[in-house]
Amino acid sequence: MSDILQFPSQVESIRTLKDGSIKVDIETQELPPEDMTKLFEFKNKPIWIAFKETDIKYEDLDIKEPAPEFKTDKSPSQRLRSVLYRYWEQKYSTAYTNFDDFYKKTVDQICKQYKDKLD
């Protein structure tokens, strides 16, 4: 989430252009230098924008998985879930009657392992 820049602003103007696109002018209050730097890094780059009247939380965003290279490919998260399902079937289906419980616990353990490695 560190690559997301979020700050209060207001839409100053909206207009349609000849090619059918829309120009939106946004006005902000004075930003901290690190936010200004990040904002300028976005100049002339294609970006995604989310509008909401309050702070945006991760759960508010509809973040898509990267598209698979081939239409029949599973996303990395789908592959992991499938492998964990097979592992659960073979090793833990009697201990955990519900795969979702096993899946959540296992993913939490994986997350914890990587969090512990962070500085």
Buried (B, 14 or more C-beta within 10 A) or exposed (E): EEEEBEEEEEEEEEEEEEEEEEEEEEEEEEBEEEBBEBEEEEEEEEEEEEEEEEEEEEEEEEEEEEEEEEEEEEEEEEEBBEEBBEEBEEEBBEEBEEBEEBBEEBBEEEEEEEEEEEE
